[in-house]
Amino acid sequence: MKLVRTCHLKSFPQKQDAAKMRKQFLGVLAERGKALEFKKWLAIFFINRGLFRITDKGYCEFSPQIQKQFLEFAEQSGDREYEERIERRYALSKRELRRIVGNTVKRMLDEGKAEELYCKGLVVRAAHMDWKQVDVRVSVVKKLAEMLGKDARALGQTDFSSNGLDGLLIRYGGSHHAALFEAGFVHSEEETIQHGFAKSFSTDRLYPWELKRVGNKFWESAEIRIAATEWLIWKSKKPVREIETRDYIENGLSGLLDYCNNSSVLPLIEAGYVYSIDETLEQSKARKFDMMKLYVWEMLRLGNQSWDNVDIQLAATRWLISKIIKKSPKEISADDFEDYGLTGLLARCEGSPFSALAAAGYAYTLEKTLVHSKIKQFGNDKFYFWEMPRSPFIYADMELRIAAIRWLAWISPKSPTELTRNDFDDNCLSGLLNNYYNGSPFNALFEAGLVGMEDERYMRSNRHGQLSKV
């Protein structure tokens, strides 16, 4: 008979949870052990500096077992040699006991026995500790980091408070950051600003934003924000255009991101790497782009919400025209938008380059086109949608078809009856002619009201194109 070993799958998560809890428990015990060791070191540190109190146990241990002795004469006598003497004993006063015990403790401290005195409970650290001296504060902060086994960036307010250093923090106005600055773990704000201005940073100490937490007020300084942005570019080793939200978060600059309304671009604008919205719109209005900085749309991770601003859409389109100097605006295609990182803009325009160009003032809008068609008077300071090599498929609208045909008649020196297939082809209207008029110039011109049935025979005789029923 074959035995089959079965596994209870439900037991695996339970075992994993138990192992996780055990690991967490051991971690807590380790942390408590480190805290107790530090408190012991702190007590001995101040005991060695003379800030201690002798316990009752200490007085019992070091009090002398002798009493004061006095000899007195029993009665007055001229013959001192045969005089009877009386010995009296008195207990030592508290003052005398304190002096004797104090001298004993001092002698042991001089012999380096502070730890022995503390561990035996003979002396304890004084309730009040003196934090006036810089070297004392620095020594304690450094020892705290060492004994807790924490990097300075991981030390928080609770690490100071839970280890008896509330008095120390009072000297720093309650700021553990200031304590870390003075201890040499972190660059001061002045140094940080200088490094940001020089765009040169070091790794021997931390910068304020690398700490576990900084207050919201920390980011109110524009110079600090600029220094942090410069540091991010230096640290990430990325081109500015590739800096994104994730880079801020992974490098401890979430606070800066929050201060800038979660915009990864605003800090770069402030640091002078990207044009501000106002600068961009000013250049767009003048249609002159100097390219000395980046524009917001050149950032590779520009969010779609950035295209909500219609003026930015216009500016980006005008910028694209200025970049592609080998093409006229009517030749700009969807590929050009994509090649220059403007896919977000194109998406807002439903994938139509014409819509973007019309909004930016390079092409007549469809509404304006219909007005021109109605009065049979067209303009030439912009272009119409049918002039683009890849015209949008909007000829299904009969009024727009008629507008294109009337425009052809308007620009041609020929009379409508003389227009041929070649005239349609030469003016980007071959698709219109083939798809909607069976290749017949007569059919197209007839629908546009430019020729009548009486012209059909003449146009056929001159081979204007294939004739068909209208």
Secondary structure as UniProt FT lines:
FT   TURN            9..10
FT   HELIX           11..48
FT   TURN            49..50
FT   STRAND          52..54
FT   HELIX           56..62
FT   STRAND          68..73
FT   HELIX           80..82
FT   STRAND          85..90
FT   HELIX           94..110
FT   TURN            111..112
FT   HELIX           114..119
FT   TURN            120..121
FT   STRAND          123..125
FT   HELIX           134..148
FT   HELIX           152..154
FT   HELIX           157..161
FT   TURN            162..164
FT   HELIX           166..171
FT   TURN            172..174
FT   HELIX           176..182
FT   TURN            183..184
FT   HELIX           189..198
FT   HELIX           208..210
FT   HELIX           216..220
FT   HELIX           222..236
FT   HELIX           240..242
FT   HELIX           245..250
FT   TURN            251..252
FT   HELIX           254..259
FT   TURN            260..262
FT   HELIX           266..270
FT   TURN            271..272
FT   HELIX           277..286
FT   HELIX           296..298
FT   TURN            300..301
FT   HELIX           304..308
FT   HELIX           310..323
FT   TURN            325..326
FT   HELIX           329..331
FT   HELIX           334..339
FT   TURN            340..341
FT   HELIX           343..348
FT   TURN            349..351
FT   HELIX           353..359
FT   TURN            360..361
FT   HELIX           366..375
FT   HELIX           385..387
FT   TURN            389..390
FT   TURN            395..396
FT   HELIX           398..411
FT   HELIX           416..418
FT   HELIX           421..426
FT   TURN            427..428
FT   HELIX           430..436
FT   TURN            438..439
FT   HELIX           441..447
FT   TURN            448..449
FT   HELIX           453..455
FT   HELIX           456..461
FT   TURN            462..463
//
